[in-house]
Amino acid sequence: MRNGMMLLMVVLLLVSVSPVFSASLEGGEGHGGLGASLPLWSVIPFVGILLSIAVFPLVAENFWHHHFGKVSAFWSLLLAVPFVFAYGGEAIHEILHTYLLEFFPFIILLWALYTVAGGILMRGAPAGTPVNNCIILALGTALASWIGTTGAAMLFIRPYIRMNAFRKSKVHLMIFFIFLIANIGGALTPLGDPPLFLGFLQGVEFFWTLKLFPAMIFTVAILFVIFFVWDTYMFRKEGWHNRMHELSHHAELHDVTDLEKEELVIEEEMAVDDPKTHKTVTKTYTLTFKGLFNFIFLAGIVAGVLFSGKFHLGEVTVFGIHMEWQNIGRDFWLIGMGLLSLKLTPKAFRDENEFSWFPILEVGKLFAGIFITIIPALAMLRAGQEGHLKFIINAVEEPVHYFWITGVLSSFLDNAPTYLVFFNTALGKFSETVTWLMQDGGVYLLAISCGAVFFGANTYIGNAPNFMVKSIAEQSGVKMPSFFGYMGYSIIILIPVFVLVSIIFF
């Protein structure tokens, strides 16, 4: 009965909104196409889904956990039905274009990386001391540009959680993991983050993005210093440092190394809390890997992405949408890599990894709604002076403007199409070519690239791995902050760092 009433309310709301949407079309499209005729309030469903992601976990956590897919579908329909009613075939074409060329390739790539990385089991990760945590974060950050932020995040998140199982304060550990591995670490190649891959498809040379290294290493260095100081403080506050000091005399008498001393302290604590966990901790320092053949499939994913960017095999039209054969082949290839990993990886490895499909399902359902509700906002941005968001386009003049505006929008919109909007904005403003943008206008492309990649760390929706890390951490018992709570960390930590980046580099 309750579901029937909710459905009736949705239908009535859609029917009431459709004529208003249609009336906005009568004003004409102008030269900006669809983006010129869309009313500003058509972004309401997008704002609604963002607020739902932010508010529902706080005020109705149980409802959200069981019905987030329905909430996403509600906002999607709230846009789609009046949109199609008012714009007809053009709206259907835009929706199909978004799903066939953007959402499905996006989710297929995430699924493949998530599946393959979930088959690699790291046993005996070192105990989560500040130094060891920095080492893991450094490895993940270094790999993110070559196997993607999603691949690196899924490879390291579970071992990282296990090695810090004995820690009492874990939120800051997850926050910096998202900052470094799930976002900023992917800045060096088109394989690292989707916006850079779009640039590669637009003609930016593959290794040009290595020019982001100075800005990236500057940002990473500051974040590592902040993390080490913070983690050291929390480590000592929890009493681990003092307890190791108390055992120092015992260690000297019995010729126990510092590493073994840390193990003794951690074992003592874990033995009190949970004998089963104690058994796991005693194996902490014997680092072994299982399922390493999955790195072959990771390499296959990378090769598939590179192939689709380098080779052009012609086009085919599907439901009126022009699709390129190399991209279709890439998607089927990625699915094949994931299926091979599922087939060949022993189930015991995934069970020990606590592998489940919930994180990728959560991302898929939420981003299916985000991708469709974001259509009006991106169309208005593409319309430039003809769209209702022209005040944003007018605000970009200097490289620092491109950095901040691309970045802020990438925090809330999908950073890949946002990158593309300002990539084309720069070309249009200067009436130049991609070659000029890589050479004489390189500072503008650097600003756009850094903004799209770095600012993805500002919110849970800024980059898909953020949500996946959050979901896996919560499944492992880590109480992650809310949407706004997470933004509190990013505003306090990241924004001052980005101010320094803009002063020094842009």
Secondary structure, 3 states (H helix, E strand, C coil): CHHHHHHHHHHHHHHHHHHHHHHHHCCCCHHHCHHHHCCHHHHHHHHHHHHHHHHHHHHCHHHHHHHHHHHHHHHHHHHHHHHHHHHCHHHHHHHHHHHHHHHHHHHHHHHHHHHHHCCCEEECCCCCCHHHHHHHHHHHHHHHHHHHHHHHHHHHHHHHHHHCCCCCCCHHHHHHHHHHCCCHHHCCCCCCCHHHHHHHHCCCCHHHHHHHHHHHHHHHHHHHHHHHHHHHHHHHHCCHHHHHHHCHHHHHHCCCCHHHHHHHHHHHHHHHHCHHHHHHHCCCCCCEEECCCHHHHHHHHHHHHHHHHHCCCCEEEECCEEEEHHHHHHHHHHHHHHHHHHHHCCHHHHHHCCCCCHHHHHHHHHHHHHHHHCHHHHHHHHCHHHCCCHHHHHCCCCHHHHHHHHHHHHHHCCHHHHHHHHHHHHHHHHCCCHHHHHCCCHHHHHHHHHHHHHHHHHCCCCCHHHHHHHHHHHHCCCCCCCHHHHHHHHHHHHHHHHHHHHHHHC
